[in-house]
Amino acid sequence: MSPNQALGKMPGVCLTPTQMKRFSNGNPVADVRVPPGEEAGTLVRALDGAGELWGIGQWAPGEAVLQPVRVLRKQEGKTVT
C-alpha cells in the first residue's frame, strides 16, 4: 500500500507547480483552497496535479496558509529520505 493510499481518509489539496516548489522547500503556501468543512489546524495531504502525494501540511490558525509538516518529495521529484 502506498503512503497516499494509507492516508486516503485524510483530506487532500492539489497544489500548483509554484506552490509545490514552496511546499517542497518547507515554506508556507498561501492561496490554497481549504477543503470544505475543514478548520485551522487540520492535517491535509499535499498533492500535485496528478494526485501524487508530496507531503503533509497543516492549515495555519487564522489564515488560509498551508504549513508543511512533512515533505516527502522535492520539486525535482526525488523522494526525501
N, CA, C and O atoms as a GROMACS GRO file, in nm:
protein
  324
    1MET      N    1   0.085  -0.117   0.000
    1MET     CA    2   0.000   0.000   0.000
    1MET      C    3   0.091   0.124   0.000
    1MET      O    4   0.186   0.133   0.078
    2SER      N    5   0.060   0.217  -0.086
    2SER     CA    6   0.139   0.340  -0.094
    2SER      C    7   0.103   0.434   0.022
    2SER      O    8  -0.005   0.422   0.080
    3PRO      N    9   0.193   0.527   0.056
    3PRO     CA   10   0.161   0.625   0.161
    3PRO      C   11   0.034   0.703   0.129
    3PRO      O   12  -0.045   0.734   0.219
    4ASN      N   13   0.012   0.737   0.001
    4ASN     CA   14  -0.107   0.812  -0.037
    4ASN      C   15  -0.233   0.730  -0.011
    4ASN      O   16  -0.334   0.784   0.035
    5GLN      N   17  -0.228   0.601  -0.039
    5GLN     CA   18  -0.343   0.514  -0.012
    5GLN      C   19  -0.365   0.500   0.138
    5GLN      O   20  -0.479   0.500   0.184
    6ALA      N   21  -0.256   0.487   0.214
    6ALA     CA   22  -0.268   0.472   0.359
    6ALA      C   23  -0.329   0.595   0.424
    6ALA      O   24  -0.398   0.585   0.525
    7LEU      N   25  -0.305   0.711   0.365
    7LEU     CA   26  -0.357   0.837   0.419
    7LEU      C   27  -0.485   0.881   0.348
    7LEU      O   28  -0.526   0.996   0.359
    8GLY      N   29  -0.547   0.790   0.274
    8GLY     CA   30  -0.663   0.823   0.190
    8GLY      C   31  -0.779   0.890   0.261
    8GLY      O   32  -0.855   0.963   0.197
    9LYS      N   33  -0.795   0.867   0.392
    9LYS     CA   34  -0.906   0.932   0.464
    9LYS      C   35  -0.874   1.075   0.504
    9LYS      O   36  -0.964   1.151   0.542
   10MET      N   37  -0.746   1.113   0.495
   10MET     CA   38  -0.704   1.250   0.526
   10MET      C   39  -0.741   1.338   0.407
   10MET      O   40  -0.716   1.300   0.293
   11PRO      N   41  -0.800   1.456   0.431
   11PRO     CA   42  -0.834   1.545   0.320
   11PRO      C   43  -0.708   1.578   0.238
   11PRO      O   44  -0.597   1.580   0.290
   12GLY      N   45  -0.728   1.602   0.110
   12GLY     CA   46  -0.617   1.637   0.022
   12GLY      C   47  -0.640   1.771  -0.046
   12GLY      O   48  -0.753   1.811  -0.071
   13VAL      N   49  -0.530   1.839  -0.075
   13VAL     CA   50  -0.536   1.964  -0.152
   13VAL      C   51  -0.438   1.953  -0.268
   13VAL      O   52  -0.328   1.900  -0.254
   14CYS      N   53  -0.481   2.002  -0.383
   14CYS     CA   54  -0.399   2.000  -0.503
   14CYS      C   55  -0.321   2.130  -0.512
   14CYS      O   56  -0.379   2.239  -0.505
   15LEU      N   57  -0.189   2.120  -0.527
   15LEU     CA   58  -0.103   2.237  -0.534
   15LEU      C   59  -0.059   2.262  -0.678
   15LEU      O   60  -0.041   2.168  -0.756
   16THR      N   61  -0.041   2.388  -0.712
   16THR     CA   62   0.013   2.425  -0.842
   16THR      C   63   0.164   2.399  -0.839
   16THR      O   64   0.221   2.379  -0.732
   17PRO      N   65   0.230   2.398  -0.955
   17PRO     CA   66   0.376   2.378  -0.956
   17PRO      C   67   0.450   2.481  -0.870
   17PRO      O   68   0.547   2.446  -0.801
   18THR      N   69   0.407   2.605  -0.872
   18THR     CA   70   0.472   2.708  -0.790
   18THR      C   71   0.451   2.679  -0.642
   18THR      O   72   0.544   2.693  -0.562
   19GLN      N   73   0.330   2.640  -0.605
   19GLN     CA   74   0.302   2.607  -0.466
   19GLN      C   75   0.379   2.483  -0.423
   19GLN      O   76   0.426   2.476  -0.309
   20MET      N   77   0.393   2.384  -0.512
   20MET     CA   78   0.469   2.263  -0.479
   20MET      C   79   0.615   2.297  -0.452
   20MET      O   80   0.677   2.238  -0.363
   21LYS      N   81   0.670   2.391  -0.527
   21LYS     CA   82   0.810   2.431  -0.506
   21LYS      C   83   0.825   2.489  -0.366
   21LYS      O   84   0.919   2.453  -0.294
   22ARG      N   85   0.735   2.577  -0.327
   22ARG     CA   86   0.741   2.636  -0.193
   22ARG      C   87   0.725   2.527  -0.087
   22ARG      O   88   0.802   2.521   0.009
   23PHE      N   89   0.624   2.441  -0.105
   23PHE     CA   90   0.597   2.336  -0.008
   23PHE      C   91   0.717   2.243   0.007
   23PHE      O   92   0.758   2.211   0.119
   24SER      N   93   0.774   2.200  -0.105
   24SER     CA   94   0.885   2.104  -0.101
   24SER      C   95   1.012   2.163  -0.039
   24SER      O   96   1.101   2.089   0.003
   25ASN      N   97   1.019   2.295  -0.034
   25ASN     CA   98   1.132   2.361   0.033
   25ASN      C   99   1.100   2.396   0.178
   25ASN      O  100   1.179   2.462   0.245
   26GLY      N  101   0.983   2.352   0.227
   26GLY     CA  102   0.946   2.373   0.367
   26GLY      C  103   0.886   2.509   0.398
   26GLY      O  104   0.875   2.548   0.514
   27ASN      N  105   0.848   2.582   0.292
   27ASN     CA  106   0.791   2.715   0.311
   27ASN      C  107   0.638   2.711   0.314
   27ASN      O  108   0.578   2.627   0.248
   28PRO      N  109   0.576   2.801   0.391
   28PRO     CA  110   0.429   2.808   0.392
   28PRO      C  111   0.376   2.841   0.253
   28PRO      O  112   0.441   2.911   0.175
   29VAL      N  113   0.258   2.790   0.223
   29VAL     CA  114   0.195   2.811   0.092
   29VAL      C  115   0.063   2.884   0.113
   29VAL      O  116  -0.025   2.837   0.184
   30ALA      N  117   0.052   3.001   0.050
   30ALA     CA  118  -0.070   3.081   0.059
   30ALA      C  119  -0.161   3.050  -0.060
   30ALA      O  120  -0.120   2.985  -0.156
   31ASP      N  121  -0.283   3.098  -0.051
   31ASP     CA  122  -0.380   3.086  -0.160
   31ASP      C  123  -0.411   2.942  -0.198
   31ASP      O  124  -0.427   2.909  -0.316
   32VAL      N  125  -0.420   2.856  -0.097
   32VAL     CA  126  -0.461   2.717  -0.119
   32VAL      C  127  -0.603   2.705  -0.067
   32VAL      O  128  -0.633   2.750   0.044
   33ARG      N  129  -0.689   2.645  -0.146
   33ARG     CA  130  -0.829   2.630  -0.103
   33ARG      C  131  -0.840   2.529   0.010
   33ARG      O  132  -0.791   2.416   0.001
   34VAL      N  133  -0.904   2.572   0.116
   34VAL     CA  134  -0.930   2.483   0.228
   34VAL      C  135  -1.043   2.389   0.188
   34VAL      O  136  -1.147   2.434   0.141
   35PRO      N  137  -1.022   2.257   0.204
   35PRO     CA  138  -1.132   2.165   0.171
   35PRO      C  139  -1.257   2.201   0.252
   35PRO      O  140  -1.245   2.240   0.368
   36PRO      N  141  -1.375   2.189   0.193
   36PRO     CA  142  -1.499   2.222   0.264
   36PRO      C  143  -1.509   2.147   0.397
   36PRO      O  144  -1.482   2.027   0.405
   37GLY      N  145  -1.548   2.220   0.501
   37GLY     CA  146  -1.568   2.160   0.632
   37GLY      C  147  -1.443   2.146   0.716
   37GLY      O  148  -1.450   2.100   0.830
   38GLU      N  149  -1.326   2.184   0.662
   38GLU     CA  150  -1.201   2.171   0.738
   38GLU      C  151  -1.170   2.302   0.809
   38GLU      O  152  -1.206   2.410   0.762
   39GLU      N  153  -1.104   2.291   0.922
   39GLU     CA  154  -1.072   2.408   1.004
   39GLU      C  155  -0.921   2.422   1.021
   39GLU      O  156  -0.845   2.331   0.988
   40ALA      N  157  -0.879   2.536   1.073
   40ALA     CA  158  -0.738   2.560   1.102
   40ALA      C  159  -0.686   2.449   1.191
   40ALA      O  160  -0.756   2.401   1.281
   41GLY      N  161  -0.563   2.408   1.166
   41GLY     CA  162  -0.502   2.301   1.243
   41GLY      C  163  -0.521   2.164   1.182
   41GLY      O  164  -0.457   2.068   1.224
   42THR      N  165  -0.609   2.153   1.082
   42THR     CA  166  -0.634   2.025   1.016
   42THR      C  167  -0.512   1.982   0.936
   42THR      O  168  -0.451   2.064   0.866
   43LEU      N  169  -0.475   1.856   0.946
   43LEU     CA  170  -0.370   1.799   0.863
   43LEU      C  171  -0.430   1.756   0.730
   43LEU      O  172  -0.538   1.697   0.726
   44VAL      N  173  -0.359   1.786   0.620
   44VAL     CA  174  -0.406   1.750   0.487
   44VAL      C  175  -0.291   1.693   0.405
   44VAL      O  176  -0.174   1.721   0.432
   45ARG      N  177  -0.327   1.613   0.306
   45ARG     CA  178  -0.227   1.563   0.211
   45ARG      C  179  -0.202   1.671   0.106
   45ARG      O  180  -0.297   1.728   0.053
   46ALA      N  181  -0.077   1.698   0.076
   46ALA     CA  182  -0.040   1.791  -0.030
   46ALA      C  183  -0.015   1.708  -0.156
   46ALA      O  184   0.073   1.623  -0.159
   47LEU      N  185  -0.096   1.735  -0.260
   47LEU     CA  186  -0.093   1.656  -0.383
   47LEU      C  187  -0.056   1.742  -0.502
   47LEU      O  188  -0.083   1.862  -0.504
   48ASP      N  189   0.007   1.679  -0.602
   48ASP     CA  190   0.033   1.752  -0.726
   48ASP      C  191  -0.088   1.734  -0.819
   48ASP      O  192  -0.186   1.670  -0.782
   49GLY      N  193  -0.080   1.790  -0.938
   49GLY     CA  194  -0.192   1.786  -1.032
   49GLY      C  195  -0.231   1.645  -1.075
   49GLY      O  196  -0.344   1.624  -1.120
   50ALA      N  197  -0.140   1.548  -1.060
   50ALA     CA  198  -0.168   1.409  -1.096
   50ALA      C  199  -0.218   1.329  -0.976
   50ALA      O  200  -0.244   1.209  -0.987
   51GLY      N  201  -0.232   1.397  -0.861
   51GLY     CA  202  -0.280   1.328  -0.741
   51GLY      C  203  -0.172   1.256  -0.663
   51GLY      O  204  -0.202   1.179  -0.572
   52GLU      N  205  -0.044   1.281  -0.698
   52GLU     CA  206   0.067   1.219  -0.627
   52GLU      C  207   0.094   1.292  -0.495
   52GLU      O  208   0.086   1.415  -0.489
   53LEU      N  209   0.124   1.217  -0.392
   53LEU     CA  210   0.148   1.272  -0.258
   53LEU      C  211   0.287   1.336  -0.251
   53LEU      O  212   0.387   1.272  -0.284
   54TRP      N  213   0.290   1.462  -0.207
   54TRP     CA  214   0.417   1.534  -0.189
   54TRP      C  215   0.448   1.552  -0.042
   54TRP      O  216   0.564   1.576  -0.007
   55GLY      N  217   0.350   1.543   0.043
   55GLY     CA  218   0.375   1.558   0.186
   55GLY      C  219   0.246   1.583   0.261
   55GLY      O  220   0.136   1.570   0.208
   56ILE      N  221   0.265   1.620   0.386
   56ILE     CA  222   0.153   1.651   0.475
   56ILE      C  223   0.170   1.795   0.521
   56ILE      O  224   0.279   1.836   0.560
   57GLY      N  225   0.061   1.869   0.518
   57GLY     CA  226   0.062   2.007   0.562
   57GLY      C  227  -0.046   2.030   0.666
   57GLY      O  228  -0.134   1.947   0.686
   58GLN      N  229  -0.038   2.145   0.731
   58GLN     CA  230  -0.138   2.183   0.832
   58GLN      C  231  -0.182   2.326   0.806
   58GLN      O  232  -0.100   2.414   0.779
   59TRP      N  233  -0.315   2.347   0.814
   59TRP     CA  234  -0.368   2.483   0.797
   59TRP      C  235  -0.325   2.567   0.915
   59TRP      O  236  -0.343   2.527   1.030
   60ALA      N  237  -0.268   2.684   0.889
   60ALA     CA  238  -0.226   2.776   0.994
   60ALA      C  239  -0.349   2.838   1.059
   60ALA      O  240  -0.441   2.880   0.989
   61PRO      N  241  -0.352   2.845   1.192
   61PRO     CA  242  -0.466   2.907   1.262
   61PRO      C  243  -0.487   3.051   1.216
   61PRO      O  244  -0.393   3.130   1.211
   62GLY      N  245  -0.612   3.085   1.183
   62GLY     CA  246  -0.649   3.222   1.146
   62GLY      C  247  -0.606   3.264   1.008
   62GLY      O  248  -0.623   3.381   0.971
   63GLU      N  249  -0.550   3.173   0.928
   63GLU     CA  250  -0.502   3.209   0.795
   63GLU      C  251  -0.540   3.100   0.696
   63GLU      O  252  -0.570   2.987   0.735
   64ALA      N  253  -0.540   3.134   0.570
   64ALA     CA  254  -0.560   3.034   0.464
   64ALA      C  255  -0.423   2.995   0.409
   64ALA      O  256  -0.398   3.003   0.289
   65VAL      N  257  -0.335   2.952   0.499
   65VAL     CA  258  -0.198   2.919   0.464
   65VAL      C  259  -0.172   2.774   0.502
   65VAL      O  260  -0.209   2.730   0.611
   66LEU      N  261  -0.108   2.700   0.413
   66LEU     CA  262  -0.071   2.561   0.439
   66LEU      C  263   0.075   2.556   0.480
   66LEU      O  264   0.164   2.595   0.404
   67GLN      N  265   0.100   2.508   0.601
   67GLN     CA  266   0.236   2.495   0.653
   67GLN      C  267   0.282   2.350   0.638
   67GLN      O  268   0.215   2.260   0.688
   68PRO      N  269   0.394   2.326   0.568
   68PRO     CA  270   0.443   2.188   0.557
   68PRO      C  271   0.476   2.130   0.694
   68PRO      O  272   0.539   2.195   0.777
   69VAL      N  273   0.433   2.007   0.717
   69VAL     CA  274   0.465   1.934   0.840
   69VAL      C  275   0.566   1.826   0.807
   69VAL      O  276   0.664   1.806   0.880
   70ARG      N  277   0.543   1.755   0.695
   70ARG     CA  278   0.636   1.651   0.649
   70ARG      C  279   0.640   1.656   0.498
   70ARG      O  280   0.538   1.638   0.431
   71VAL      N  281   0.760   1.680   0.442
   71VAL     CA  282   0.780   1.682   0.298
   71VAL      C  283   0.834   1.546   0.256
   71VAL      O  284   0.935   1.499   0.309
   72LEU      N  285   0.768   1.484   0.160
   72LEU     CA  286   0.809   1.351   0.114
   72LEU      C  287   0.880   1.355  -0.020
   72LEU      O  288   0.946   1.258  -0.058
   73ARG      N  289   0.866   1.466  -0.093
   73ARG     CA  290   0.928   1.480  -0.225
   73ARG      C  291   0.985   1.618  -0.241
   73ARG      O  292   0.935   1.715  -0.182
   74LYS      N  293   1.090   1.628  -0.320
   74LYS     CA  294   1.145   1.757  -0.360
   74LYS      C  295   1.089   1.793  -0.496
   74LYS      O  296   1.032   1.707  -0.564
   75GLN      N  297   1.103   1.917  -0.537
   75GLN     CA  298   1.047   1.964  -0.664
   75GLN      C  299   1.093   1.880  -0.781
   75GLN      O  300   1.017   1.859  -0.875
   76GLU      N  301   1.216   1.831  -0.778
   76GLU     CA  302   1.266   1.752  -0.889
   76GLU      C  303   1.202   1.615  -0.893
   76GLU      O  304   1.226   1.538  -0.986
   77GLY      N  305   1.118   1.582  -0.791
   77GLY     CA  306   1.051   1.454  -0.788
   77GLY      C  307   1.125   1.347  -0.709
   77GLY      O  308   1.080   1.232  -0.703
   78LYS      N  309   1.240   1.384  -0.648
   78LYS     CA  310   1.315   1.287  -0.570
   78LYS      C  311   1.251   1.270  -0.434
   78LYS      O  312   1.204   1.367  -0.374
   79THR      N  313   1.250   1.149  -0.386
   79THR     CA  314   1.195   1.120  -0.254
   79THR      C  315   1.291   1.168  -0.147
   79THR      O  316   1.412   1.149  -0.158
   80VAL      N  317   1.237   1.229  -0.042
   80VAL     CA  318   1.317   1.273   0.071
   80VAL      C  319   1.339   1.154   0.163
   80VAL      O  320   1.244   1.082   0.194
   81THR      N  321   1.461   1.132   0.205
   81THR     CA  322   1.487   1.021   0.297
   81THR      C  323   1.524   1.070   0.434
   81THR      O  324   1.550   0.989   0.524
   0.00000   0.00000   0.00000
